[in-house]
Amino acid sequence: MTEVLFDDSAKHVRVVDEPTDGHYVLYVHGAQVGTLSYRIVGQRRVLGHTEVDEVCRGRGFSQILIQVVLDDLRERRQKATIHCPAVAQFMTQSVKYADVVDPTHPGIWAANS
């Protein structure tokens, strides 16, 4: 069942979780422009790959998508394993999300990075 996680009508940006497809989807002006794939392993989500359409790159949309996903995981009290370079880079710049990363399965990002 699709769940809306973020809806900013002023900016025409929406992020939804599509668990049956295993990805979060970013919409801008109603068009799908990005995804962040995941799979569920036990009680954690393994974040796989973030992709934003080429015409929308450089406008901060991947940052919005990643932040919404990490905020959602924090709110659900779920841990994440990071296998996505874009998420790892975001985490390096925003270490305030370190509590979301599973310390026993951090993936490519670790708190001491």
Contacts in CASP RR format, 6 or more apart in sequence:
PFRMAT RR
TARGET T0000
AUTHOR 0000-0000-0000
METHOD contacts of the structure
MODEL  1
MTEVLFDDSAKHVRVVDEPTDGHYVLYVHGAQVGTLSYRIVGQRRVLGHT
EVDEVCRGRGFSQILIQVVLDDLRERRQKATIHCPAVAQFMTQSVKYADV
VDPTHPGIWAANS
1 19 0 8 1.000
1 20 0 8 1.000
2 16 0 8 1.000
2 17 0 8 1.000
2 18 0 8 1.000
3 16 0 8 1.000
3 17 0 8 1.000
3 19 0 8 1.000
4 14 0 8 1.000
4 15 0 8 1.000
4 16 0 8 1.000
5 15 0 8 1.000
5 16 0 8 1.000
5 17 0 8 1.000
5 24 0 8 1.000
5 68 0 8 1.000
5 69 0 8 1.000
5 71 0 8 1.000
5 72 0 8 1.000
6 13 0 8 1.000
6 14 0 8 1.000
6 15 0 8 1.000
6 64 0 8 1.000
6 68 0 8 1.000
7 13 0 8 1.000
7 14 0 8 1.000
7 15 0 8 1.000
8 14 0 8 1.000
12 28 0 8 1.000
12 29 0 8 1.000
12 30 0 8 1.000
13 26 0 8 1.000
13 27 0 8 1.000
13 28 0 8 1.000
13 61 0 8 1.000
13 64 0 8 1.000
14 26 0 8 1.000
14 27 0 8 1.000
14 30 0 8 1.000
15 24 0 8 1.000
15 25 0 8 1.000
15 26 0 8 1.000
15 27 0 8 1.000
15 64 0 8 1.000
15 65 0 8 1.000
15 68 0 8 1.000
15 69 0 8 1.000
16 24 0 8 1.000
16 25 0 8 1.000
16 27 0 8 1.000
17 24 0 8 1.000
17 72 0 8 1.000
18 24 0 8 1.000
18 25 0 8 1.000
22 37 0 8 1.000
22 38 0 8 1.000
22 39 0 8 1.000
23 35 0 8 1.000
23 36 0 8 1.000
23 37 0 8 1.000
23 38 0 8 1.000
24 35 0 8 1.000
24 36 0 8 1.000
24 38 0 8 1.000
24 65 0 8 1.000
24 68 0 8 1.000
24 69 0 8 1.000
25 32 0 8 1.000
25 34 0 8 1.000
25 35 0 8 1.000
26 32 0 8 1.000
26 33 0 8 1.000
26 34 0 8 1.000
26 35 0 8 1.000
26 36 0 8 1.000
26 52 0 8 1.000
26 61 0 8 1.000
26 64 0 8 1.000
26 65 0 8 1.000
27 33 0 8 1.000
28 56 0 8 1.000
28 61 0 8 1.000
33 52 0 8 1.000
33 53 0 8 1.000
33 55 0 8 1.000
33 56 0 8 1.000
33 61 0 8 1.000
34 50 0 8 1.000
34 51 0 8 1.000
34 52 0 8 1.000
34 53 0 8 1.000
34 56 0 8 1.000
34 61 0 8 1.000
34 62 0 8 1.000
34 65 0 8 1.000
35 49 0 8 1.000
35 50 0 8 1.000
35 51 0 8 1.000
36 47 0 8 1.000
36 48 0 8 1.000
36 49 0 8 1.000
36 50 0 8 1.000
36 51 0 8 1.000
36 65 0 8 1.000
36 66 0 8 1.000
36 69 0 8 1.000
36 84 0 8 1.000
36 87 0 8 1.000
37 47 0 8 1.000
37 48 0 8 1.000
37 49 0 8 1.000
37 50 0 8 1.000
38 45 0 8 1.000
38 46 0 8 1.000
38 47 0 8 1.000
38 48 0 8 1.000
39 45 0 8 1.000
39 46 0 8 1.000
39 48 0 8 1.000
40 46 0 8 1.000
41 81 0 8 1.000
43 78 0 8 1.000
43 79 0 8 1.000
44 78 0 8 1.000
44 79 0 8 1.000
44 80 0 8 1.000
44 81 0 8 1.000
44 102 0 8 1.000
44 105 0 8 1.000
45 73 0 8 1.000
45 78 0 8 1.000
45 79 0 8 1.000
45 80 0 8 1.000
45 81 0 8 1.000
46 80 0 8 1.000
46 81 0 8 1.000
46 83 0 8 1.000
47 69 0 8 1.000
47 80 0 8 1.000
47 81 0 8 1.000
47 82 0 8 1.000
47 83 0 8 1.000
47 84 0 8 1.000
47 87 0 8 1.000
48 83 0 8 1.000
48 84 0 8 1.000
48 87 0 8 1.000
49 83 0 8 1.000
49 84 0 8 1.000
50 62 0 8 1.000
50 65 0 8 1.000
50 66 0 8 1.000
50 84 0 8 1.000
50 86 0 8 1.000
50 87 0 8 1.000
52 61 0 8 1.000
52 62 0 8 1.000
52 65 0 8 1.000
62 86 0 8 1.000
62 90 0 8 1.000
63 90 0 8 1.000
66 86 0 8 1.000
66 87 0 8 1.000
66 90 0 8 1.000
67 90 0 8 1.000
67 94 0 8 1.000
69 87 0 8 1.000
70 80 0 8 1.000
70 87 0 8 1.000
70 90 0 8 1.000
70 97 0 8 1.000
70 100 0 8 1.000
73 79 0 8 1.000
73 80 0 8 1.000
73 100 0 8 1.000
74 97 0 8 1.000
74 99 0 8 1.000
74 100 0 8 1.000
78 100 0 8 1.000
79 100 0 8 1.000
79 101 0 8 1.000
79 102 0 8 1.000
79 105 0 8 1.000
80 100 0 8 1.000
80 101 0 8 1.000
80 102 0 8 1.000
81 101 0 8 1.000
81 102 0 8 1.000
81 105 0 8 1.000
81 106 0 8 1.000
81 107 0 8 1.000
82 88 0 8 1.000
82 91 0 8 1.000
82 101 0 8 1.000
82 106 0 8 1.000
82 107 0 8 1.000
82 108 0 8 1.000
82 109 0 8 1.000
83 107 0 8 1.000
83 108 0 8 1.000
84 108 0 8 1.000
85 108 0 8 1.000
87 109 0 8 1.000
88 108 0 8 1.000
88 109 0 8 1.000
88 113 0 8 1.000
90 97 0 8 1.000
91 97 0 8 1.000
91 98 0 8 1.000
91 101 0 8 1.000
91 109 0 8 1.000
91 113 0 8 1.000
92 109 0 8 1.000
92 113 0 8 1.000
95 111 0 8 1.000
98 111 0 8 1.000
101 109 0 8 1.000
101 110 0 8 1.000
101 111 0 8 1.000
103 111 0 8 1.000
END
